[in-house]
Amino acid sequence: MTATYTKAEWELLRVWMTRIEQSILTTAPNIYNSLKPIEWPPLPAPDPHVCMPAKPRTGRPRKVALPKEVASPSPVVETV
């Protein structure tokens, strides 16, 4: 099959690599189920992971920009 392997060796390598790939993918059932052929039965898989919202901070409160008070306009004095 190749310059390095005979046809029989090449088939053995393909079988071994298939087994290795399947054993790796069975540790991640969601990925396995999305990549497997239709004929293979799906693995039971947990729901996909959803990130939780950030917890509120404890300790010192955050600095927030306070709204600027709208000062009453000072009288404009024109000098001529």
C-alpha positions in Angstrom: 0.0 0.0 0.0 2.8 2.4 0.8 6.6 2.3 0.6 6.8 1.7 4.4 3.9 -0.7 5.0 2.6 -3.8 3.2 -1.1 -4.1 2.4 -1.6 -6.3 5.4 0.3 -4.0 7.8 -1.6 -1.0 6.4 -5.0 -2.7 7.2 -3.8 -3.5 10.7 -2.8 0.1 11.2 -6.1 1.4 10.0 -8.0 -1.0 12.4 -5.8 0.1 15.3 -6.3 3.7 14.5 -10.0 3.3 14.3 -10.1 1.6 17.7 -8.0 4.4 19.2 -10.2 7.1 17.7 -13.3 5.4 19.0 -11.9 5.0 22.5 -11.0 8.6 22.6 -14.3 9.8 21.3 -16.3 7.6 23.8 -14.9 9.8 26.5 -16.8 12.7 24.9 -20.2 11.3 24.0 -21.7 14.5 22.5 -18.8 14.7 20.0 -18.9 11.0 19.3 -22.7 11.2 18.6 -22.1 14.1 16.2 -19.3 12.3 14.3 -20.4 8.7 14.2 -21.9 7.0 11.2 -25.7 6.8 11.1 -25.6 3.0 11.4 -23.9 3.1 14.8 -26.0 3.5 17.9 -25.6 6.8 19.8 -24.0 6.9 23.2 -26.0 8.2 26.2 -24.8 11.8 26.6 -25.4 14.5 29.1 -27.0 17.8 28.0 -24.5 20.2 26.5 -22.7 22.4 28.9 -24.1 25.8 29.4 -22.0 28.5 31.1 -23.5 29.8 34.3 -23.9 33.6 34.7 -21.1 35.3 36.7 -21.6 35.4 40.4 -22.0 38.8 42.0 -18.8 40.1 43.4 -18.2 40.0 47.1 -16.1 42.5 49.0 -15.3 46.0 47.9 -18.0 47.4 45.6 -17.1 48.4 42.1 -16.4 52.0 41.3 -19.2 53.3 39.1 -19.4 56.7 37.4 -21.9 58.8 39.3 -24.2 60.9 37.1 -23.0 64.5 37.0 -25.3 66.9 38.6 -26.7 69.4 36.3 -25.7 72.7 37.8 -27.9 75.7 37.2 -26.3 77.8 34.5 -24.4 80.7 36.0 -25.1 84.1 34.7 -22.8 85.0 31.8 -21.2 88.3 32.2 -20.1 90.0 29.1 -17.3 92.4 29.2 -17.0 95.0 26.5 
